[in-house]
Amino acid sequence: MTNDKLAILVGGGPAPGINSVIGAATIRACLSGVEVIGVQDGFRWLIEGDTSRFSALSIADTSRIHFRGGSHLGISRANPTKSPELLARCLDTLDRLGVGMLVTIGGDDTCFSAASLAKASKGRLRVVHVPKTIDNDLDLPQDVYTFGFQTARHIGVEIVKNLMVDAKTTSRWYFTVAMGRKAGHLALGIGKAAGATLTLVPEEFTARANNGSVRLRDVVDTLAGAIIKRLSHGRADGVAVLAEGLVEVVDTADIEGLEGVERDAHGHIRIAEVDFGNIVKAAVQRELAQLHIKSTIVSKNIGYELRCADPIPFDMEYTRDLGYCAARYAIEGGDQALISIQRGRFVPVPFDKIMDPQTGRMRVRMVDVESDRYKIARSYMLRLRAEDFKDRVELARLAQAANMKPSEFVERFGYLAEGDTRTSLAPMRAATPSHPPDA
């Protein structure tokens, strides 16, 4: 049997646009006369050597699936890198199916598995990877989004918008936890676009901690300070968007039960099982109760509602481009590269250029808290700032809302504003265009 078929599989968690990649890659391959095989449920059946869980894909099968969320091929977090034997079994299964090219669709873990499989094949299998994550945290240039992020943000903004109306109507606060395993891109994207009262991402706390541990108190005080500031201006409502990645940076000693949380096949904490919103809610309510402040707080998680949404046009177009490029690159001899579109051009990124040599995993792109994009977001948030402690009238108003003396308020909350320059933008000057207009 000649190994001239192209296989497609999806690993990790769902993200809007998966079907667009599958459909575009299938169409491009079929038009080139290449037979396409759909691999069901990620690496699961490859690992088990089961060749019955695969199906031929055609243009007729896939030409309209790009409108829908979810995955036409299913999905799983099965990890073939746990042992050389599992990698060998995957390669043997693909070999028996006549597969010589593999397109993987997934995030960090799937890319690592793809790179490991390509390396183990010693040239027998050409592998290309299409990056997928609503977390937007793969180490690509800052203006290159991972597919699914824009749709997830769009749906998330609609949810937060409704919560903002409910909060004002009922005079309550919502603590809304948004997905993002390590980075806060999705939370910040949702919070900034919706105009949420404030958004907290792990990057702001790790930067402040100077490589030390982040204490839950820092998160709690930031939120309590925002509630107090809101009250001082006559409002008892607000919506705070919290990145779930805060769980991974807060000292485990501060979060009861975190050490016993189940981990997935790749060793990551199942963050969705940590009820971080309610943990923070309870801690903030305790803090407010000590100050004799009454506030109704509701915890709300948004994540699973976003992952299988129908993609918005941005992601439909973007992912069809990615699928086309993935199939064409593999068919034309490309191998061991991540597929990206940068400034309207196809750019293959070799696996060894995007992997962290220390961990062997893809580098994670964090929110740049020194960027103007983040500083603009911070300037619109309602939270305690350095100027609040310098303005005697404002300080008196805050202290009164907190049932404290001004000196007591400074002593309790003043540390939140120490050394924080992330609302200060550099003087704005017109950029010199790279291609000046014709005279």
Protein Blocks (a to p, Z undefined) as FASTA:
>chain_A
ZZfbccdddehjddehjlmmmmmmmmmmmmnopacdddehijllmmnopaklcccddfkl
mmmmmmpgcjfkbpafbdfklpmklmmmmmmmmmmnopabdcddddfklmmmmmmmmmmn
nopaccddddddfklpaccdfklccehjlmmmmmmmmmmmmmmmmmmmnopadddddedf
kbcklmmmmmmmnopabdcdfklmmmmnnopacdfklmmmmmmmmmmmmmmnopabdcdd
ddfklmmmgcfklmghklmpccdfkopacfklpcfklmmmmmmmmmmmmnopacdddddd
dfklmmmgccdfklmmmmmmmmmmmmmmmmnopahiadddeehiacdddfklmpcfklop
acdddddfkbmklmmmmmmpccddfklmmmmklmmmmmmmnopafklmmmmmmmmmgopa
klbccdddddddfbdcdZZ
